[in-house]
Structure formats: C-alpha cells, structure tokens
Amino acid sequence: MAHKVDMQPVRPEIESVLTAGASPRGQETRPRLLAICTLDLMAWKLLLPWLRGLREAGFEVHIACARTSYFDRLAADGFQMHAVPLRRQMNPLVHIAPLWELYRLIRRGRFVLVNTHSPVAAAVGRLAAWLARAPIVIYTVHGFYFHDEMRWWKRRGYIAVEWLLGRMTSKFMFVSDEDRQAALREGIASDAAKVTTIYNGVDLDTYPPKGSASQSAAELRSKLNIPQGAPVVGIVGRVVREKGYIEFAEMAELVSADRSDVYFLVVGDALPSDRDGIVAELKSGVEAAGLNDRFRFTGFTDRVADYLQLMDIFVLPSYREGFPRSVLEAMSCALPVVATNIRGCREAVVNGETGLIVPPRSGTALAEAVNLLLGNPDLASRMGAAGRERAVRFYGHQMVKRRFVSVIESALQQKNG
C-alpha cells in the first residue's frame, strides 16, 4: 500500500538524475528512492532524521518494511509505505516471500537508488535489488552481524556471505569506522572509494545535559518511587541477551552488596521478533537476588530523554554493536558511560575521559567501574561534561544527516556523470 505525498522542489545538484526514475511520459518530477529495513520501528526510531533529510533534498522517499505500530505514523509523516513481511530470522526459507515482493516492488517502482538497513533486510534487499537490476544499491551498515566474540568458523561464514553481497553493492555507509576498516580488510568492499563512515547522530536539543529538566525529573522520580537524591544506574535498549542484561543484573547485585541506596533503571523491553529476549529471565534473576525493590522497569517508551535525566551513570554491557545511539544519547545528557570493549562502544566512549571501557561478559568488571564512579562524583561529573562536549563536536544529528544525504547525492552524481 502506498501513501501519496505532496510534491516538493528538486535541488539543482540532483536534477540530472530525474530521468533515471521518470516514467516514459516524464510525469515524475522527483527521483524515487527506496529505503529497506526490517521493521517500521527502525525507520521511526533510528532512520527518521535521515529519511526526512532525503525528502528535504528533493527525493520521493519510499520505505519497505514489516508493518507494526509505526507504519501509519511514517505514512502520516509523508513517506510512501510498502508493507513487506521481512523477519529478523536467519532461516533462508522465511525470506523467499519478502525477496519476491521486494523484487517486484523494485522492478515496478523504477527507483533510482535502493538503500538498505540492518543485516537481514540488507541481505534480502540487496539480492532483490540485484535481481531487479536497480541502478544503485547502497548499504547503510548499522553493525555487521559477525563480531569478535563469535566462534571463528561462524564468523568466517558470515563474512563470506557479506563478501558475496558486497559484489551486489554500489556503496557502503558505516556508523562504525571499525566496521569500515573490517569491510576493506575482509574484501567485503572491494574499493576504498566505495566506503564512508557517517557515524550515528543524536538530537542535542532533545537530549540536553542532566539538570535541564529538573522539575519533570523530580516528578518522574516520585512516580517511580525512587527517593530524591538516590543514585540511579541505568540502561536503555531491547531486553535481549546480547545487550548484556545478565551482566547488568550481576553488577547490580555486587554494587548493592556495598551500597543500599542505589537504584537500577531498565528502559526498554523485548520485541516479539527478538530471538534472545530475556525479560522473564532477567526479572526472575532480580527477584532471586532480592533486588525487586531496587529495580525499575519502564518497558518500551517514547520518554527515553526524560528517563536519562534520572540517571547518574549509564551502562551498556553489549556483546555486539554497530555504533550505539543509546550511548550517544547518554553522552548528550552529560552522563558518564560504562560500556564494553567492543566496536562502536570503544569508538564513542573515550576510556578514562568520557567514561570507562570494561571487558564484555563480566558483571564483576561492570561493578568495579560503577562503584568507582559512584564513589567519585566529581570524576563522574567531569566525564559526563566531556561526553556532552564530544557529542556536540562529532555526533549532532544535523551533522550526521548531512553526511548521509551527501553520500546518496554523490552516488547519483557519479552514476549520471
């Protein structure tokens, strides 16, 4: 189902590509671009500023994804939506139907460019675009599925798949520069000219330094029954095993053994499509540790910025990341960050300056870092301020949006030059 949007003027620098997406009679007035992601949630929560940027640049933006609760919001925002039953599973058989639907959509839509996001949607989408002979295919890499913690044979298998898909890809955009380097090192991208690191971005106004909304933060504390002045250690993200929630709970138990005043805030939940959702396991472990009165669970919420205002320390103990936006949001709120020594996290967090980097899968290491910051509030404050400065300098969403749009425009200029 497609939803029509109002026509907008075309920027001169992309006017030359109009004929690539035009109908035989030339009715089209804007180049048509198709963005593919697995869920409408990703398009709304992560990609929206970038996709709006493309529309502002003069593109007619279509989105293909599985339909859940954000589909109509995206349509109301002006995007032409196409429901495709993409699923976050590795079983190849479940992707046959969406592959066929995407192939038909790309052939029928006469898109000048296809832009894919997330590992599964990027694999199915690039294969469909290759079969449909799309003129340009750009993969925005939010994190390769393979990582250092994976068994070597499994890692090599995923790299081989990415290498093959790389032969179907015109250009790559990376949110992590380590992923860019890995793509060149492993031959996934055959040419350095095909790769660009754009990083993730954060809305610096939506995520202001802690204390900017002290009244609403006090009200939220009262609502959650957290005493005013009590230290809060928090995490934001899907409640899945690879985000390190088990280690977060282990950390909480160790910290609570030394201090009786610390509260722990979990902002997020598991999606029905998450294969390793552990909400029940996490809550059971918290109860077994006798910490029910110290944990607060918000579930999914649109008030992430408000909950960050309650936190004193932000923790992300992931096993795998691309370039975590939650860390950027915490940095923008001037929170010190404790994160694991994995790609993305160790790029965003400057160890000892904006936060602390610890080994993955270690609740003990997390607890040591959190206790250090709880015991040294001046150090925590300095790290938080340095994190905000780094977010402003490198990761403002307007800056990142311009990088994203410029890669798209450059690819079209090169194709038509």
N, C-alpha and C positions, 0 to 999 in steps of 0.2 A: 504494500500500500504506500503510495507516495503522497506527500502533502505539498501543495504548491506554495511558493514563497514569492514575495514581491521582487520585481526587477531592480537592480542597482547598477550604477555606472561602473564601467570597467576601467581599471587603472591602465595607463598607456603602456607600462612595461610588460603587460601580459596580453595586450591587444592582438599581438601577432599570432597567438595560439588559438584564436577563436575558431578558425576554420577547422581545426582538428576535431572539435566536438560539435560542429554545426551539422544541421540536417541538410539534405540535398537542396532544399529551397532557401537555406540560410536563415531559418526562423530564429535560431539560437542567438542570443546576444551576450552570453557569458560562457566561459569554459566550464565544463562539468567535471567535477571531481568526486570520486567515491572513496570514503573512509570506511574501513572494515575493522571491527573489533568484536570480541565475543559477546559481550553484554552491553545493553544500553547504560548500565550502571557506570561502566568505564568511560563511556562517551560523556556522560553527565558530570561525573566526579573528577575525572582526570584530564579529559581532552577538550572540554568545552571552551576554554580560552583560546586554544589553538585553532579549533574549528571556526569559532567566531572570527578569529583573525583572518582566516582564509576567505570567509564571506565578506569581510570588510575590504579585502584586497581585490574583490570583484569576481570571486568564484561562485558558482552554483554548487553548493555542498550537499551531497547525498551521504547518508550513513546506512550501512548494512550491519545488522547485529541481531542477537536474540532479543525478543520482546519481553520486558518485565515492567516494573513500575515507573521507569523513567522514559519510556518510549514516547508517550504523549507529550511529556514536558519538552523533549527535544523537538518534536514536531511543532509545538506551540512557539518554540524559540525561533522557528524559521527554517529548520532543516528538512530536507526531503528524506523521509524514513522508509527503509525497506526491511521488513521482518524476515530474518534468515535464521533457522534453528541451529545456530552454532553452539557447540557444547565444549566445556572445558574438560575433555577426556582424551586419553591417549589411544583409545581403541580406534583403529582406522575405519572400521565399518560404520561408526556413527557419523562419520564425516562425508559419506558418499552423497547423501541428500543435500546438505548445505553446499557441497562443492558444485553440484549440478545447478542449484539455484543461483549461486554466485556467477557461475559461467554464463548462464542465460541472462542474468542482470547486466553483466559487463558487456556482453555482445549487444544486447538491446539498448543499453544506455549510452553507448558511444562516448564513454568517458575519456578525457584527455589524459587522466592520471588516476591510478589506484594507489591509495596509501593504507598500509596495513599496520595493525597494532596488536600486541600480545601474542605469545608463542603459537597457540593453536590457531587462532584466527589468521595470523600472519602466514602460517603454513598452508592452510586451506585456501586463503585469499590469494596468495601468490601463485599457487598452482592453477587456480581458476583464471586468474588474470593472464597467465602464460598461455593457457589453452585458448583463451578468448582473444589472444594477441593484443592485449592492451598496450598502448604506445609507451607508457612509462609506469613502472611499478616501484614505489618507494616504501621501504620497511622502516618504521619507527620502532627501534628496539628498546623496549622498557625493561630489558633484562633477559639475557639468554637463559634457557631452561637449564643448561648444564652449568655446573659450578664446582668449586674445588673440593667440596665435601662429598661429592658423588663418587661411587666406585668407578675405577678407571675405564673399564670396558663399557659401562653405561654412558659415561661421559663421552668416550670416543664415538659411540653410536649416535648420540645427539649432535655432536659436532659434524659427523658425516652427513646427517640429514640437513643441517644448516648449510653445509658446503654445497649440497645439491640444490637447495632452494636459492642459494646465493647466485647460481647461474641464471636464475629467473628474475633477478632483482636489479633494477637500474641504479638505485642509490640507497644508502643506509643513513638513517639519523639515529644517534645514540644518546640516551640520557646519562650513560656512564662512559667515561673515557676509557676505563679499563676494558669495557666490552668492545669499544672501537679498536683498541690495541689487540684484543684477542681475535677479533674478526680478521684483521690483517695477518696476524701471526699464523692462524689456522687456515688461511686461504679462503675463508667464508666470503670475504670481499676481495676481489682479485686486483683492485687498484685503489691506492690511497685517495685518488681524486673522487672516488665514489662514496667516501665516508665523511661524516661530520658529527661532532659532538655538540649537542644543543643544551644538555642538562635538563633537569626538571625545574619548574618555576613555582613560586609561592606569591600569593597576593599579600603584599606587605601591609596593606591597609586593613584587610580582613583579619590578619593575624598580627595585631600590634604587640609591643612589649608588655609583659605582665605588669599589671597595675593600672593599665589604661582603662580598664572597665571594672574597677574595684567594687562598685556597688552591686553590679549584676553577679560578680564572682562571689560576693558575700551572700547574696540571695541563693545562689546555686549551692554553695556550701551548706547553708541551712536546710535546703530541700533534700540534700543527700545525707544529712545528719553527720556532717564532718565538722568537728569543732573549729571555730575560728582560730587561726594560728597553728593548727596541727600540720606538720609536714605531709605533703602528698607526693607520692611517686606514681607516675602514670605511664600508660602505653596506649597507642592508638593503632588499630589495624584489625583486619579479619582475624577471628579467633581460630587459627589453624596451627598445626604443629610447627611448620617451618618458620613461623614468626617468632618462635622461641617462648611461647606462653608457659610451657612446663618449667623452663628455666626461670621465667619471671616469678612463678609461684615459689620455686625453691629459694630464689633471692628473698622474697617477701618473708618466708619462714625464718631465714637466717637473720635478716635485719630485725625482725620482730623479737627475736630472742634477746637482743641487746637493748631494744627501744620499744616502749609501749605506746608511743604517741604517733607513730607513722601510719598513714592510711595509703591504700593502693587502689588506683582508679583504672579500670579497664574500659576503654571506649571502642566499641566495635562488637561484632558478632560473626558467626559463620554464615556463608551463603549456602543455599540448598545444593549448589553445584560444587562446593568445596569437598574434595575427596578426603582431606585430612582434618575436617572440622572437629574440634575437641572441646566444645563448650561444656558438655556434661562432665568430661574427664577433668577439666580444669576446676569446675565448681566443686566436684567431689574431692579433689585434692586439697582445695582451700578449706573445705569443711573438715576433712581428716586432720589437717594441721591446726584446727581450732582458730582459724582466721576469718570466719564469716563476718564478724563484727568489724573487721578492718578493711574488707574488700568492698568496692562499689562497682557494679556492672551497669553500664548505660545502654547496651545494645547498640544497634545502628542509630545514628543521629545526624541531623544537619547542624548541630551546635558544637562541632569539634573545637572551633575557636574559643567558645565560652569555657569548655572543659579544660582546655590548655591553660586558661587563666587561673585555674585552681591548682595547677601542678607546681611543684618546686623543682622536680627532677623528671626528665623524660627518658624513658628506657626503650630501646628497640633491640632485642636479642635475636634477630633473624639469622637463619642459616643461609638464605639466598635473597638478594635484592637486585633491582636494576639501579635505581637512584631514588631512595625512599623519600617521597613527598612529605610523609609524616615527620621525618627528621627536619626537613626544611621549615615546616610549619612551626615546629617546636623552637627551632633557632630564631625564626622571625619573632616569636613571642619571648625571646631573650631567656630561654630555658637552657640550662646545661644539659648535655645529651650524653647518655651512656649507650654505646652501640657496639656491635660485634665487628671483629676484624675480617670483614668480607667486602667484596667490591660494592661500590655505591656508598655504603656507610663510611668506609675509611677515606672516601673522596670528599664527602660532605663535612664530616667531623674532623677537625684538626686536633689530634690527640694531645691533651695537656693544655690546649688553648681554648677550644670551644666546647670541650667535653672529654670523655675518656673512652678509649677503644679497648675492648676486652676479648678474649678468645670466645668463639661460639661454643654453644652447648655446655656452658659452665655456669651454674647457678652460684657457685662459690665466688667466681671472679666478678660476677654482677654485683653480689652482695658487698664485696670489698670496695668496689668503685662507688656504689651508692652510699655506703657508710662513710667513705672519705668525704663525699660532697655534703652529706647531712651534718658531719662534724666540722665542716669548714664552710660556713655560709658565705664568707667573703670570697672565697675561691669560687664557689658555685655562682655567685653574682657576677664575678669578673668573666667567667666562662660564658655565662648567658649573654652578657653585653657583647662579648667578642663574636658570639654566634649570630646575634642580630646584625652586627656590622658586616659579617661575611655574607649573610643572606641578602642584605641591601646591595652589597657590592657585586655579587655574582648571580643571584638567583631570582631577582624580581620578575614576576610573571610577564610583564610587558616586554622586558628584555628577551626572555626566552621565547615568547610568542613571535617576536620579530625574527629570531634565528630560524624558527620552524617555518614561517611563511617564506623567508628568503630562500631556503633550500628548495621548496616547492617551485617558486618562481624561477630560480636558477635552472632547475631541471627542465622546465618548459622552454626557457630561452635557448638552452643548449640543443634541445631536440629540434627546435624550429629555426636554429641559427645556421 
